[in-house]
């Protein structure tokens, strides 16, 4: 792997194989770790940051529901 593109291509293939063979327990542990990280990040926010984050999520869900209709 001589450059960044080669490394990225290799990692894409590796992750495809890894996800294809992942069992439910491993998936749940990874999701649990990610969710814990996001919760800690949210709790560390100030009230203004929480409101801005909430508005961003609401807007995202509106766009997503419009696209799925």
PDB file of N, CA, C and O in Angstrom:
ATOM      1  N   UNK A   1       0.842  -1.173   0.000  1.00  0.00           N
ATOM      2  CA  UNK A   1       0.000   0.000   0.000  1.00  0.00           C
ATOM      3  C   UNK A   1       0.888   1.238   0.000  1.00  0.00           C
ATOM      4  O   UNK A   1       1.429   1.644   1.028  1.00  0.00           O
ATOM      5  N   UNK A   2       1.015   1.807  -1.157  1.00  0.00           N
ATOM      6  CA  UNK A   2       1.953   2.910  -1.311  1.00  0.00           C
ATOM      7  C   UNK A   2       1.309   4.270  -1.109  1.00  0.00           C
ATOM      8  O   UNK A   2       1.988   5.229  -0.743  1.00  0.00           O
ATOM      9  N   UNK A   3       0.002   4.363  -1.345  1.00  0.00           N
ATOM     10  CA  UNK A   3      -0.621   5.672  -1.192  1.00  0.00           C
ATOM     11  C   UNK A   3      -1.993   5.556  -0.498  1.00  0.00           C
ATOM     12  O   UNK A   3      -2.458   4.464  -0.172  1.00  0.00           O
ATOM     13  N   UNK A   4      -2.597   6.688  -0.294  1.00  0.00           N
ATOM     14  CA  UNK A   4      -3.850   6.750   0.459  1.00  0.00           C
ATOM     15  C   UNK A   4      -4.982   6.021  -0.265  1.00  0.00           C
ATOM     16  O   UNK A   4      -5.793   5.355   0.378  1.00  0.00           O
ATOM     17  N   UNK A   5      -5.046   6.137  -1.583  1.00  0.00           N
ATOM     18  CA  UNK A   5      -6.116   5.481  -2.342  1.00  0.00           C
ATOM     19  C   UNK A   5      -6.034   3.966  -2.210  1.00  0.00           C
ATOM     20  O   UNK A   5      -7.061   3.303  -2.063  1.00  0.00           O
ATOM     21  N   UNK A   6      -4.822   3.408  -2.262  1.00  0.00           N
ATOM     22  CA  UNK A   6      -4.647   1.967  -2.092  1.00  0.00           C
ATOM     23  C   UNK A   6      -5.105   1.525  -0.703  1.00  0.00           C
ATOM     24  O   UNK A   6      -5.780   0.507  -0.553  1.00  0.00           O
ATOM     25  N   UNK A   7      -4.731   2.298   0.297  1.00  0.00           N
ATOM     26  CA  UNK A   7      -5.109   1.971   1.675  1.00  0.00           C
ATOM     27  C   UNK A   7      -6.628   2.035   1.857  1.00  0.00           C
ATOM     28  O   UNK A   7      -7.220   1.167   2.498  1.00  0.00           O
ATOM     29  N   UNK A   8      -7.253   3.073   1.286  1.00  0.00           N
ATOM     30  CA  UNK A   8      -8.703   3.206   1.385  1.00  0.00           C
ATOM     31  C   UNK A   8      -9.419   2.055   0.680  1.00  0.00           C
ATOM     32  O   UNK A   8     -10.395   1.516   1.204  1.00  0.00           O
ATOM     33  N   UNK A   9      -8.942   1.681  -0.494  1.00  0.00           N
ATOM     34  CA  UNK A   9      -9.553   0.571  -1.231  1.00  0.00           C
ATOM     35  C   UNK A   9      -9.421  -0.731  -0.444  1.00  0.00           C
ATOM     36  O   UNK A   9     -10.363  -1.520  -0.367  1.00  0.00           O
ATOM     37  N   UNK A  10      -8.249  -0.944   0.136  1.00  0.00           N
ATOM     38  CA  UNK A  10      -8.033  -2.145   0.944  1.00  0.00           C
ATOM     39  C   UNK A  10      -8.976  -2.178   2.143  1.00  0.00           C
ATOM     40  O   UNK A  10      -9.579  -3.211   2.434  1.00  0.00           O
ATOM     41  N   UNK A  11      -9.104  -1.048   2.838  1.00  0.00           N
ATOM     42  CA  UNK A  11      -9.953  -1.002   4.027  1.00  0.00           C
ATOM     43  C   UNK A  11     -11.421  -1.175   3.671  1.00  0.00           C
ATOM     44  O   UNK A  11     -12.165  -1.788   4.436  1.00  0.00           O
ATOM     45  N   UNK A  12     -11.858  -0.652   2.529  1.00  0.00           N
ATOM     46  CA  UNK A  12     -13.245  -0.846   2.098  1.00  0.00           C
ATOM     47  C   UNK A  12     -13.534  -2.325   1.904  1.00  0.00           C
ATOM     48  O   UNK A  12     -14.558  -2.825   2.370  1.00  0.00           O
ATOM     49  N   UNK A  13     -12.649  -3.023   1.226  1.00  0.00           N
ATOM     50  CA  UNK A  13     -12.823  -4.463   1.003  1.00  0.00           C
ATOM     51  C   UNK A  13     -12.780  -5.230   2.319  1.00  0.00           C
ATOM     52  O   UNK A  13     -13.581  -6.137   2.545  1.00  0.00           O
ATOM     53  N   UNK A  14     -11.846  -4.863   3.179  1.00  0.00           N
ATOM     54  CA  UNK A  14     -11.721  -5.523   4.479  1.00  0.00           C
ATOM     55  C   UNK A  14     -13.001  -5.350   5.299  1.00  0.00           C
ATOM     56  O   UNK A  14     -13.492  -6.307   5.898  1.00  0.00           O
ATOM     57  N   UNK A  15     -13.536  -4.132   5.324  1.00  0.00           N
ATOM     58  CA  UNK A  15     -14.735  -3.876   6.113  1.00  0.00           C
ATOM     59  C   UNK A  15     -15.957  -4.572   5.524  1.00  0.00           C
ATOM     60  O   UNK A  15     -16.838  -4.991   6.275  1.00  0.00           O
ATOM     61  N   UNK A  16     -16.034  -4.706   4.212  1.00  0.00           N
ATOM     62  CA  UNK A  16     -17.129  -5.457   3.599  1.00  0.00           C
ATOM     63  C   UNK A  16     -17.113  -6.902   4.093  1.00  0.00           C
ATOM     64  O   UNK A  16     -18.147  -7.446   4.481  1.00  0.00           O
ATOM     65  N   UNK A  17     -15.925  -7.518   4.074  1.00  0.00           N
ATOM     66  CA  UNK A  17     -15.791  -8.899   4.539  1.00  0.00           C
ATOM     67  C   UNK A  17     -16.090  -9.003   6.035  1.00  0.00           C
ATOM     68  O   UNK A  17     -16.746  -9.944   6.480  1.00  0.00           O
ATOM     69  N   UNK A  18     -15.599  -8.024   6.807  1.00  0.00           N
ATOM     70  CA  UNK A  18     -15.802  -8.036   8.259  1.00  0.00           C
ATOM     71  C   UNK A  18     -17.286  -7.927   8.602  1.00  0.00           C
ATOM     72  O   UNK A  18     -17.784  -8.660   9.456  1.00  0.00           O
ATOM     73  N   UNK A  19     -17.989  -7.015   7.939  1.00  0.00           N
ATOM     74  CA  UNK A  19     -19.423  -6.846   8.209  1.00  0.00           C
ATOM     75  C   UNK A  19     -20.225  -8.055   7.759  1.00  0.00           C
ATOM     76  O   UNK A  19     -21.219  -8.413   8.391  1.00  0.00           O
ATOM     77  N   UNK A  20     -19.803  -8.683   6.675  1.00  0.00           N
ATOM     78  CA  UNK A  20     -20.536  -9.845   6.158  1.00  0.00           C
ATOM     79  C   UNK A  20     -20.455 -11.027   7.120  1.00  0.00           C
ATOM     80  O   UNK A  20     -21.373 -11.845   7.181  1.00  0.00           O
ATOM     81  N   UNK A  21     -19.357 -11.117   7.872  1.00  0.00           N
ATOM     82  CA  UNK A  21     -19.189 -12.259   8.775  1.00  0.00           C
ATOM     83  C   UNK A  21     -19.438 -11.900  10.236  1.00  0.00           C
ATOM     84  O   UNK A  21     -19.254 -12.737  11.120  1.00  0.00           O
ATOM     85  N   UNK A  22     -19.854 -10.663  10.494  1.00  0.00           N
ATOM     86  CA  UNK A  22     -20.056 -10.217  11.872  1.00  0.00           C
ATOM     87  C   UNK A  22     -21.270 -10.914  12.489  1.00  0.00           C
ATOM     88  O   UNK A  22     -22.319 -11.038  11.857  1.00  0.00           O
ATOM     89  N   UNK A  23     -21.106 -11.368  13.737  1.00  0.00           N
ATOM     90  CA  UNK A  23     -22.249 -11.971  14.407  1.00  0.00           C
ATOM     91  C   UNK A  23     -23.024 -10.912  15.188  1.00  0.00           C
ATOM     92  O   UNK A  23     -22.577  -9.773  15.324  1.00  0.00           O
ATOM     93  N   UNK A  24     -24.177 -11.299  15.692  1.00  0.00           N
ATOM     94  CA  UNK A  24     -25.058 -10.345  16.358  1.00  0.00           C
ATOM     95  C   UNK A  24     -24.428  -9.761  17.623  1.00  0.00           C
ATOM     96  O   UNK A  24     -24.593  -8.574  17.905  1.00  0.00           O
ATOM     97  N   UNK A  25     -23.716 -10.576  18.377  1.00  0.00           N
ATOM     98  CA  UNK A  25     -23.092 -10.116  19.615  1.00  0.00           C
ATOM     99  C   UNK A  25     -22.077  -9.016  19.340  1.00  0.00           C
ATOM    100  O   UNK A  25     -22.059  -7.995  20.028  1.00  0.00           O
ATOM    101  N   UNK A  26     -21.233  -9.223  18.335  1.00  0.00           N
ATOM    102  CA  UNK A  26     -20.218  -8.224  17.981  1.00  0.00           C
ATOM    103  C   UNK A  26     -20.882  -6.935  17.530  1.00  0.00           C
ATOM    104  O   UNK A  26     -20.458  -5.846  17.918  1.00  0.00           O
ATOM    105  N   UNK A  27     -21.929  -7.054  16.708  1.00  0.00           N
ATOM    106  CA  UNK A  27     -22.641  -5.881  16.231  1.00  0.00           C
ATOM    107  C   UNK A  27     -23.225  -5.087  17.405  1.00  0.00           C
ATOM    108  O   UNK A  27     -23.116  -3.862  17.449  1.00  0.00           O
ATOM    109  N   UNK A  28     -23.841  -5.792  18.349  1.00  0.00           N
ATOM    110  CA  UNK A  28     -24.444  -5.113  19.497  1.00  0.00           C
ATOM    111  C   UNK A  28     -23.397  -4.434  20.365  1.00  0.00           C
ATOM    112  O   UNK A  28     -23.639  -3.338  20.871  1.00  0.00           O
ATOM    113  N   UNK A  29     -22.244  -5.057  20.548  1.00  0.00           N
ATOM    114  CA  UNK A  29     -21.180  -4.446  21.343  1.00  0.00           C
ATOM    115  C   UNK A  29     -20.666  -3.172  20.673  1.00  0.00           C
ATOM    116  O   UNK A  29     -20.433  -2.169  21.347  1.00  0.00           O
ATOM    117  N   UNK A  30     -20.491  -3.206  19.368  1.00  0.00           N
ATOM    118  CA  UNK A  30     -20.029  -2.024  18.640  1.00  0.00           C
ATOM    119  C   UNK A  30     -21.050  -0.906  18.745  1.00  0.00           C
ATOM    120  O   UNK A  30     -20.686   0.239  19.011  1.00  0.00           O
ATOM    121  N   UNK A  31     -22.327  -1.220  18.539  1.00  0.00           N
ATOM    122  CA  UNK A  31     -23.381  -0.211  18.630  1.00  0.00           C
ATOM    123  C   UNK A  31     -23.488   0.340  20.050  1.00  0.00           C
ATOM    124  O   UNK A  31     -23.699   1.539  20.233  1.00  0.00           O
ATOM    125  N   UNK A  32     -23.346  -0.512  21.040  1.00  0.00           N
ATOM    126  CA  UNK A  32     -23.406  -0.074  22.434  1.00  0.00           C
ATOM    127  C   UNK A  32     -22.287   0.930  22.734  1.00  0.00           C
ATOM    128  O   UNK A  32     -22.516   1.950  23.385  1.00  0.00           O
ATOM    129  N   UNK A  33     -21.096   0.634  22.258  1.00  0.00           N
ATOM    130  CA  UNK A  33     -19.955   1.524  22.467  1.00  0.00           C
ATOM    131  C   UNK A  33     -20.176   2.869  21.764  1.00  0.00           C
ATOM    132  O   UNK A  33     -19.893   3.922  22.335  1.00  0.00           O
ATOM    133  N   UNK A  34     -20.681   2.833  20.523  1.00  0.00           N
ATOM    134  CA  UNK A  34     -20.942   4.065  19.790  1.00  0.00           C
ATOM    135  C   UNK A  34     -22.030   4.890  20.470  1.00  0.00           C
ATOM    136  O   UNK A  34     -21.896   6.108  20.597  1.00  0.00           O
ATOM    137  N   UNK A  35     -23.104   4.236  20.908  1.00  0.00           N
ATOM    138  CA  UNK A  35     -24.196   4.941  21.568  1.00  0.00           C
ATOM    139  C   UNK A  35     -23.736   5.567  22.879  1.00  0.00           C
ATOM    140  O   UNK A  35     -24.149   6.679  23.210  1.00  0.00           O
ATOM    141  N   UNK A  36     -22.895   4.875  23.623  1.00  0.00           N
ATOM    142  CA  UNK A  36     -22.369   5.410  24.875  1.00  0.00           C
ATOM    143  C   UNK A  36     -21.550   6.672  24.602  1.00  0.00           C
ATOM    144  O   UNK A  36     -21.672   7.671  25.312  1.00  0.00           O
ATOM    145  N   UNK A  37     -20.724   6.612  23.575  1.00  0.00           N
ATOM    146  CA  UNK A  37     -19.909   7.766  23.199  1.00  0.00           C
ATOM    147  C   UNK A  37     -20.796   8.955  22.832  1.00  0.00           C
ATOM    148  O   UNK A  37     -20.529  10.080  23.254  1.00  0.00           O
ATOM    149  N   UNK A  38     -21.852   8.711  22.048  1.00  0.00           N
ATOM    150  CA  UNK A  38     -22.740   9.796  21.643  1.00  0.00           C
ATOM    151  C   UNK A  38     -23.505  10.373  22.833  1.00  0.00           C
ATOM    152  O   UNK A  38     -23.716  11.584  22.904  1.00  0.00           O
ATOM    153  N   UNK A  39     -23.922   9.519  23.766  1.00  0.00           N
ATOM    154  CA  UNK A  39     -24.619  10.004  24.966  1.00  0.00           C
ATOM    155  C   UNK A  39     -23.702  10.892  25.799  1.00  0.00           C
ATOM    156  O   UNK A  39     -24.125  11.949  26.269  1.00  0.00           O
ATOM    157  N   UNK A  40     -22.460  10.476  25.985  1.00  0.00           N
ATOM    158  CA  UNK A  40     -21.524  11.282  26.758  1.00  0.00           C
ATOM    159  C   UNK A  40     -21.257  12.628  26.074  1.00  0.00           C
ATOM    160  O   UNK A  40     -21.148  13.660  26.735  1.00  0.00           O
ATOM    161  N   UNK A  41     -21.156  12.601  24.754  1.00  0.00           N
ATOM    162  CA  UNK A  41     -20.946  13.830  23.998  1.00  0.00           C
ATOM    163  C   UNK A  41     -22.150  14.761  24.161  1.00  0.00           C
ATOM    164  O   UNK A  41     -21.982  15.971  24.319  1.00  0.00           O
ATOM    165  N   UNK A  42     -23.373  14.198  24.122  1.00  0.00           N
ATOM    166  CA  UNK A  42     -24.585  15.002  24.265  1.00  0.00           C
ATOM    167  C   UNK A  42     -24.685  15.595  25.663  1.00  0.00           C
ATOM    168  O   UNK A  42     -25.031  16.767  25.810  1.00  0.00           O
ATOM    169  N   UNK A  43     -24.391  14.817  26.682  1.00  0.00           N
ATOM    170  CA  UNK A  43     -24.497  15.308  28.055  1.00  0.00           C
ATOM    171  C   UNK A  43     -23.450  16.380  28.359  1.00  0.00           C
ATOM    172  O   UNK A  43     -23.636  17.181  29.276  1.00  0.00           O
ATOM    173  N   UNK A  44     -22.366  16.403  27.610  1.00  0.00           N
ATOM    174  CA  UNK A  44     -21.325  17.409  27.816  1.00  0.00           C
ATOM    175  C   UNK A  44     -21.668  18.740  27.141  1.00  0.00           C
ATOM    176  O   UNK A  44     -20.993  19.742  27.379  1.00  0.00           O
ATOM    177  N   UNK A  45     -22.698  18.762  26.311  1.00  0.00           N
ATOM    178  CA  UNK A  45     -23.072  19.979  25.595  1.00  0.00           C
ATOM    179  C   UNK A  45     -23.762  20.972  26.529  1.00  0.00           C
ATOM    180  O   UNK A  45     -24.370  20.595  27.530  1.00  0.00           O
ATOM    181  N   UNK A  46     -23.648  22.250  26.170  1.00  0.00           N
ATOM    182  CA  UNK A  46     -24.407  23.269  26.893  1.00  0.00           C
ATOM    183  C   UNK A  46     -25.860  23.220  26.405  1.00  0.00           C
ATOM    184  O   UNK A  46     -26.165  22.533  25.430  1.00  0.00           O
ATOM    185  N   UNK A  47     -26.748  23.942  27.079  1.00  0.00           N
ATOM    186  CA  UNK A  47     -28.163  23.913  26.700  1.00  0.00           C
ATOM    187  C   UNK A  47     -28.379  24.463  25.291  1.00  0.00           C
ATOM    188  O   UNK A  47     -29.216  23.945  24.552  1.00  0.00           O
ATOM    189  N   UNK A  48     -27.639  25.501  24.908  1.00  0.00           N
ATOM    190  CA  UNK A  48     -27.770  26.060  23.555  1.00  0.00           C
ATOM    191  C   UNK A  48     -27.325  25.044  22.502  1.00  0.00           C
ATOM    192  O   UNK A  48     -27.959  24.900  21.457  1.00  0.00           O
ATOM    193  N   UNK A  49     -26.236  24.348  22.789  1.00  0.00           N
ATOM    194  CA  UNK A  49     -25.754  23.318  21.857  1.00  0.00           C
ATOM    195  C   UNK A  49     -26.753  22.172  21.751  1.00  0.00           C
ATOM    196  O   UNK A  49     -26.967  21.634  20.665  1.00  0.00           O
ATOM    197  N   UNK A  50     -27.364  21.797  22.869  1.00  0.00           N
ATOM    198  CA  UNK A  50     -28.378  20.736  22.848  1.00  0.00           C
ATOM    199  C   UNK A  50     -29.573  21.157  21.998  1.00  0.00           C
ATOM    200  O   UNK A  50     -30.092  20.357  21.220  1.00  0.00           O
ATOM    201  N   UNK A  51     -30.015  22.411  22.144  1.00  0.00           N
ATOM    202  CA  UNK A  51     -31.143  22.892  21.345  1.00  0.00           C
ATOM    203  C   UNK A  51     -30.803  22.899  19.863  1.00  0.00           C
ATOM    204  O   UNK A  51     -31.625  22.496  19.040  1.00  0.00           O
ATOM    205  N   UNK A  52     -29.615  23.346  19.511  1.00  0.00           N
ATOM    206  CA  UNK A  52     -29.184  23.360  18.109  1.00  0.00           C
ATOM    207  C   UNK A  52     -29.115  21.931  17.568  1.00  0.00           C
ATOM    208  O   UNK A  52     -29.534  21.672  16.440  1.00  0.00           O
ATOM    209  N   UNK A  53     -28.594  21.017  18.361  1.00  0.00           N
ATOM    210  CA  UNK A  53     -28.506  19.610  17.956  1.00  0.00           C
ATOM    211  C   UNK A  53     -29.899  19.026  17.742  1.00  0.00           C
ATOM    212  O   UNK A  53     -30.141  18.310  16.770  1.00  0.00           O
ATOM    213  N   UNK A  54     -30.816  19.341  18.665  1.00  0.00           N
ATOM    214  CA  UNK A  54     -32.189  18.849  18.570  1.00  0.00           C
ATOM    215  C   UNK A  54     -32.851  19.364  17.294  1.00  0.00           C
ATOM    216  O   UNK A  54     -33.518  18.604  16.593  1.00  0.00           O
ATOM    217  N   UNK A  55     -32.672  20.644  16.988  1.00  0.00           N
ATOM    218  CA  UNK A  55     -33.252  21.217  15.775  1.00  0.00           C
ATOM    219  C   UNK A  55     -32.672  20.571  14.520  1.00  0.00           C
ATOM    220  O   UNK A  55     -33.379  20.373  13.532  1.00  0.00           O
ATOM    221  N   UNK A  56     -31.399  20.248  14.566  1.00  0.00           N
ATOM    222  CA  UNK A  56     -30.753  19.573  13.436  1.00  0.00           C
ATOM    223  C   UNK A  56     -31.368  18.195  13.212  1.00  0.00           C
ATOM    224  O   UNK A  56     -31.609  17.791  12.074  1.00  0.00           O
ATOM    225  N   UNK A  57     -31.618  17.482  14.298  1.00  0.00           N
ATOM    226  CA  UNK A  57     -32.224  16.140  14.198  1.00  0.00           C
ATOM    227  C   UNK A  57     -33.650  16.234  13.676  1.00  0.00           C
ATOM    228  O   UNK A  57     -34.052  15.435  12.830  1.00  0.00           O
ATOM    229  N   UNK A  58     -34.422  17.203  14.169  1.00  0.00           N
ATOM    230  CA  UNK A  58     -35.801  17.387  13.716  1.00  0.00           C
ATOM    231  C   UNK A  58     -35.833  17.677  12.223  1.00  0.00           C
ATOM    232  O   UNK A  58     -36.647  17.109  11.495  1.00  0.00           O
ATOM    233  N   UNK A  59     -34.956  18.553  11.767  1.00  0.00           N
ATOM    234  CA  UNK A  59     -34.890  18.882  10.345  1.00  0.00           C
ATOM    235  C   UNK A  59     -34.513  17.654   9.519  1.00  0.00           C
ATOM    236  O   UNK A  59     -35.085  17.418   8.456  1.00  0.00           O
ATOM    237  N   UNK A  60     -33.554  16.876  10.007  1.00  0.00           N
ATOM    238  CA  UNK A  60     -33.144  15.657   9.308  1.00  0.00           C
ATOM    239  C   UNK A  60     -34.304  14.682   9.178  1.00  0.00           C
ATOM    240  O   UNK A  60     -34.514  14.100   8.114  1.00  0.00           O
ATOM    241  N   UNK A  61     -35.064  14.502  10.265  1.00  0.00           N
ATOM    242  CA  UNK A  61     -36.194  13.564  10.236  1.00  0.00           C
ATOM    243  C   UNK A  61     -37.288  14.043   9.293  1.00  0.00           C
ATOM    244  O   UNK A  61     -37.925  13.229   8.624  1.00  0.00           O
ATOM    245  N   UNK A  62     -37.516  15.354   9.232  1.00  0.00           N
ATOM    246  CA  UNK A  62     -38.506  15.900   8.302  1.00  0.00           C
ATOM    247  C   UNK A  62     -38.093  15.616   6.869  1.00  0.00           C
ATOM    248  O   UNK A  62     -38.911  15.181   6.059  1.00  0.00           O
ATOM    249  N   UNK A  63     -36.825  15.862   6.552  1.00  0.00           N
ATOM    250  CA  UNK A  63     -36.325  15.596   5.202  1.00  0.00           C
ATOM    251  C   UNK A  63     -36.436  14.124   4.867  1.00  0.00           C
ATOM    252  O   UNK A  63     -36.838  13.756   3.764  1.00  0.00           O
ATOM    253  N   UNK A  64     -36.075  13.276   5.833  1.00  0.00           N
ATOM    254  CA  UNK A  64     -36.102  11.835   5.613  1.00  0.00           C
ATOM    255  C   UNK A  64     -37.523  11.342   5.382  1.00  0.00           C
ATOM    256  O   UNK A  64     -37.750  10.503   4.511  1.00  0.00           O
ATOM    257  N   UNK A  65     -38.488  11.854   6.154  1.00  0.00           N
ATOM    258  CA  UNK A  65     -39.874  11.414   5.987  1.00  0.00           C
ATOM    259  C   UNK A  65     -40.438  11.916   4.653  1.00  0.00           C
ATOM    260  O   UNK A  65     -41.237  11.222   4.023  1.00  0.00           O
ATOM    261  N   UNK A  66     -40.032  13.110   4.218  1.00  0.00           N
ATOM    262  CA  UNK A  66     -40.479  13.636   2.937  1.00  0.00           C
ATOM    263  C   UNK A  66     -39.962  12.784   1.791  1.00  0.00           C
ATOM    264  O   UNK A  66     -40.685  12.514   0.832  1.00  0.00           O
ATOM    265  N   UNK A  67     -38.713  12.365   1.895  1.00  0.00           N
ATOM    266  CA  UNK A  67     -38.112  11.540   0.837  1.00  0.00           C
ATOM    267  C   UNK A  67     -38.777  10.172   0.793  1.00  0.00           C
ATOM    268  O   UNK A  67     -38.967   9.620  -0.291  1.00  0.00           O
ATOM    269  N   UNK A  68     -39.135   9.612   1.940  1.00  0.00           N
ATOM    270  CA  UNK A  68     -39.700   8.268   2.004  1.00  0.00           C
ATOM    271  C   UNK A  68     -41.178   8.204   1.660  1.00  0.00           C
ATOM    272  O   UNK A  68     -41.726   7.110   1.529  1.00  0.00           O
ATOM    273  N   UNK A  69     -41.841   9.350   1.511  1.00  0.00           N
ATOM    274  CA  UNK A  69     -43.280   9.336   1.171  1.00  0.00           C
ATOM    275  C   UNK A  69     -43.522   8.963  -0.251  1.00  0.00           C
ATOM    276  O   UNK A  69     -44.672   8.907  -0.688  1.00  0.00           O
TER     277      UNK A  69
END
